[in-house]
Amino acid sequence: MTTATRIFLARVASIPVFDPNGDQVGRVRDAVARPRAAGAPRVVGLVAEMPMRRRIFLPIGRVDAIEPEAVVLGTGTLNLRRFEKRQGELLVLEQLLDRRVTVVATDAAAAVADVAMELDRAGNWSLTRVAIREYTGRLTRRGQLRQVAWSELRGLTGVGDHHGIAGLLAVLHDLRPADLANALQDLSEKRRFEVAEALDDERLADVLEELPEQDQIEILAALAPERAADILEEMNPDDAADLLAELPQGEQEALLDLMEPDEAQPVRQLLAYTEGTAGSVMTSEPVILAPDATVAEALARIREPQLAPAVAAQVFVARPPMATPTGRYLGVVFFQRLLREPPSALVGGMIDSDLDPLLPSAPLGEITQRMATYNLVAMPVVDEKDRLVGAVTVDDVLDHLLPRDWRDRDSVVASSDLGVSHG
């Protein structure tokens, strides 16, 4: 075991976990403790998140070392069953960060900022120290951060009274949207809505795109209608259309009316297409340039950080206007070609026009066959007037070919559970 005998758990959240061979198993997401009748709760293990969003239990006895940058496991068999918290167990980070507690000696109100586990002489880890900030004035956190013993606080066990989620947000801050979406699925409904409410519009929009449809609907319904419309504006139009398509017609229209007209228009257009066609799965905002744009301009556009890799893999060339539906569609220029040409060259001189575009009515079977045949990550979609109306990307296709509940972590892992419980 590591020479460190006291470890603050929020500081090790998200660090990688390695097996004895040096292969990464996953990342730390939480610690599991069991309260005792006398004394501080004993830590029984860590929760690690593996690829495919599976969370597993790592018994504390399997942990060889906890270092600042990694957790290292000892030898032995790894139980790959999805972790499920037992009754009475405590998920330290999820349930204690930001919990409002009372300092026994002074009856002062405080909020939990972090919790430390400590190694005793018998080789057991327990939750012994808590970092808190005391409330002052009108419940505003102005007090200095300080450490106290677990026994010096009331309110650390039981249901708890949460008055903020700053600590939890700090732990979740560096997660990718897909990982944050997975973490939200592990939170209680109340905490999930609190986190969603606290995220900024752009971050919440990114996370919603990674959640199962039912969770998307529940979170959107919990927001004020004006905020919900703002979130939809931040989402990719195709993702916003997919989400709105799950709502009753009246709610759809109400939210579309609250959106800015120029943001709502492409979403309305996508909703009008038949489900399972190119029109229904395409993005209406691919990278589009006029033929007199330069290679330098094209490279600057595809370097924009908000673009998905599949969208940034090519630029589509069309006559003005450049917003969909555009003027006459001319062809596509792939980014490898852009890298081989001088910055001052015009994209109109390097158009690949051999790729026949899709019609909005093209079914998914035709799309996947053509993308596979020509090794493409995106295909243009044009209307009957030969105007570019969007592009279908490989991630759009996969999203609609997979089962509807593929983003639901429980459905992903259920088929491979081993039937062995933790502890």
N, C-alpha and C positions, 0 to 999 in steps of 0.2 A: 504494500500500500504506500501511497505517497507520504513523504515526510511531513507535509502540511497536515496539521491536526484540526484546523478550522477552515471551512470553505463556505463563502457566501454564494448561495445557489443562483441568484440572478446573474452572477458574473460568469457562471459556467453554462448558462442556457445557450444553446445553439452551437456549442463547440463540438467538434467531431469525436466519434467513438471508434476506436480501432481494435481489431482482434489481435491475438498474439503474433500473427504473421505480418502485421502492419497494414492489413486491408481495412478500409473504412467500412464500418457496419452501418452507421447512421449519424444522427446528431442528437445531443441531449435536448430534451424538451421540458422535463420536469423531474421532481423527486417525489417518491411515495413514502409517507410516514404513517405509523400506527400510534395513535394516542395511548397512553398508559394511565392507570388509575393514580399513580404517584410518579412524579418526574416528567421530564420533557418527552415528547413523542420520539419514538425510535425510527430512524430511517431504514427502510427495508429494501430499497432499490431505486433505480433511476428509470425514467421513461425515455426511450430513444425512438426517433423517427427514422425509418428505413426508406429506401426507394419505394416507389409506388404508394407513398403516403401511409404505410403501415407503421403503427406505433406498437412497440414491444416493451416488455418488462425486463430489466436487467437487475437480477438480485445483487444487492450490495456486496455480497461475498464473492461475486464474480469479477468485481472491479479491482484491478491490480494497482492502478495509479490514477489520480485525478490531478492533472497538471493544468497550468494556466491556459494552454492551447489545445488540450486533448484529454480524453478519458481512454485508458488502456485496459482491456479486459484480459483476465487470465484464461488458462486453458479450460476446456469443458464444452459441453453441448449448449448451443444457444436455442432457447425456446422462441420460435417464430410466431407463436399465436398472437393475434392482436390483443393489446393490453385493454383490460376492462377493470376499472376501479372497484374494489370490493366495498361493501357497506362498512362504514366506520373509518375507512382509510382517508388520508389527507393528501391531496395533490398540492404541494407546497406553493409553487408559483401561481397556479391558477386560482387557488382559494385564499391565499394569504396576502398577496401583494395588494396594497392599497386598502386592506381591511381596516376599519376603524376599531381601535382598541382603547383601553383605559389603563393608565399607569396606576398601579395599586397604591403606591405610597402617597400620591398627590391627587388622585381622581382626575388627572388631566387627560383630555382626549388626545389621541395621536393616531397616525396612520402608518402602517407597515411599509417600509421601503425595501427591505430585504430580510432574508432569514438565513442564518448560518447553521450548518451541521458540524458537529464536533466529534472527534474520535476519543473514546475513553480508554482507560488502561486495559479493559477487557476486550478491546477491539471492536466495540459497537459504536455506530454513528447515531447521534441524537440531535434534535433541534434544540440548541441551548441558548443561542443569542439571537436577538432581533434588532435590526436597525429601524429606528422610528423617527418620525418628525412630529412634534407636538403641535396641536392646533393652538392658535392664538387669535384674539379678537373675535371676529365673526366667522369662525371656522375656516379661516384662511391659513394655509400652510406657510408659516413664516419661521417656525422654529428650526434650530440647527439639527442636522442629522446626528443622532447619537445611538449608542448601543446599550441595550439592557438585557438582563437575563429573561429567558422565557417565563420564569415564575413571577416576574415583576409586572406582568401584564394580564389583564382580564379581556376576554373576548376573542382569544386566538382559536378557540374551538367552537363548534356549533355552527349555526347558519351564517352568522356574520352580517355586518352592516357595511356595505360598500358605498363609499362616498367619492370615489374617483377611480380611475384606471390608468393613471400615469405610469405606475410601475409596470403593469402588464403591457402597456403599449411600448415601453422601453425595451422589454424582453422581445416583443414581436417586431420591433422596428426594422430590423435588417432582413426579415424574411422576404423571399420572393412572393409575388401575389398568390401563386398556386400553393405555396407552403403556408402562407397566412390563411388562405381559405381552408386548408386542412385543419389548421389550429383552431379556427373558429368552430369547426364541427365538433371539436372536443369540449367546447365551453358550454356552460349552462345557457339556456335561452336568454336569461336576463343579462348575463355577461356578454353574450354574443351581440345583443342589441346595443349594449353600452359601448363596446369596441367599435361597432359600425357607426354609431352616432359620433364617436370621437375622431374617426379617421377623416382626413380631408377628402374633398369630392373626387379628385383624381385617383387617390389611393383606393378609396372604396369602390370606385368604378372598376379598377383593375381587379380587385378581389372578387367582386360580384361575377365577373366574367369567368371565374374559375370555380364557382360554387355550383352544386346541383340546383336544378331549376326550382325545387320547392324551397330551398334555403334562400335563393334569390328573391322569390316572391314574398317570403315572410319578412325578410329584412327591408325590402322596398315598402311593404305595407306598414312597417313600424316607423318609417320616416314621415315627416310632414310632407304633404303633397308637393310643395314648392321645392323642398330639398330632393325629393325623389326625382323630380323633373330635371334638376341640376345634375344629378348622378347620371341619368339617362343621356344627357347631353355630352358627358365626359366619356361615355362608353363608345366603342366602335359601333357605327350604325347597324351593322348586321347583328351584333350581340344585343343591342338595345331592341331591335326588332324581334329577335328570338324571345327575349324576356317579355316584351309587351304582348306577344302572340299567346302567352300563357294566361293572360288576364282577361276578365270579361270585357266585352266590347265597350261598355260604358266607362270602365276604369282606363282602358286604353286611350279613349278619346280625351278624357279629362287630363291625363298626363301629357298627351301630345299637345293639347291646347296650352298647357303651362310651359312647354318648351319654347325656346326661341324659334321663330318660323324657319330660319335657314338651317337649324339643327333638326327640326322635326320633319322637314320635307323629305330628306333621303330615307328616313325611317319609315315614313308613310309609303314611299315607293316600294321599299322592300317588303312591307306587309301585304302589298297588293299581289305579289307573285304567289303562284301555287307552291305549296309545301313540297319539298323533295326535288325542286328544279334548280337550275343554275341561278335564276333570279332570286330565289329564296335564301340561298346560302352565300352569295357573293358579298364582297365588300364594295360599297359604292365610292370608296375613297382610295383607290390605288394611286401610285405616282404617275401623273400625267404631264407631259410636256408638249410644247409646240415643236414643229420640225426645225425651227430656227434657234432652238435652245442649244447651248454649248455643252460639251462633255463636262466641263467644270461645273456648270449649273446642275447637270444630272447627278454628278457625284455628290454635290452638296445636298441635294434632296434625299438621296438614299442613305446619307449619313445621319439623317435626323433620328435622334435616339428613340422617339416614340414609335417608330415604324417596326412592325413585326418583321423578322428575317425573310419570311416568304414574300411579303409585300415589297421589301427593299431589294429583292433579287433581280428586278427589272424595272424599266420605265416604259410606259405605254405612250405612244406618240399619236396625236390627233390634231385636227384643225380646231381653232377656237370656236366656241368657248371651251375653256379647259375644265370646268366643273361638269360632272355627269348630270344629264347626258351631254356629251361633248359634240363638237362638230364631227366631220367624217373621220372615222378611225383609219389610221395609216399602217400601224404595225407596232412591233415591240423591239426594244434594245436591251439585251441582257447585260448585267453588270460586268461580266468578264470582258465583253467587247469594249465597254467604257474604259476599263483599266488599260486596254492596249492602244487607245487612241490619244492624240494630243489634246490637252485641255481646251484648246480653241476650236476644235472640230465641231461641226454641227451634227446633232443626233439624227436629223433628217437624212443624212448621207450614209447611215449605217443601220437602217431599219431592216429587221427581219420580217418580211411579209408573207412567208411561206406557211406560218401557223394560222390555220383557219380559226376564227373566233367562235365562241359558243353563242347560241341563242339563249335568251332568258328561259325558254321552255325546255332546254336540254335536261334530261333526267340524270340523276346521280350516277347511274351505271355507265352512261356514255362519258360523263366527265372523268370518272376514275379510269376508265379504259384508255382514254386519250392521254391523260396525264401520265399514266404508267408507260404507254407506248413511246412517248417522246421525252420521258424523264423530266417532266416539268414540275415546278413548284407553284405555278400560277398560270391561269389562262384568262384571256380577255373575254368579256361578254358584251355583245352589241345587239342593238334593237333592229327592227325591220328597216330603219332608215340609215343603217350602218353607222350609228352613233355609239360610242363607248358608254355603257351604262354601269360598268363595274368590272370586277375581276374575281374569279374563284381561286382561292389559295388552297394548298394541300391541307392546312390545318382546318380550314372550313369544311373540307370534304371528310376528314377524319372525325371531326366533331359530330357530323351527322350520320356517319356510317356506324359509329360505336353505339352500344345500347344507350338509351336515353338517360339511364342512371349511372353512366360510367364515372362521373365526377364524385359520386357518393362513395366515400371511403369504405363504408361497410360493405357495399356491393362489390367493390374491387377486391377486398381481401377475403370475403366469405368463402369463396371457392377453394382457398388454399389454407384455411385454418387447420391446425394440427390437432385441435381438441385437447390441449394441455393447458391448464390454468397456471397463473403465476403464484409465487409465494412459497 
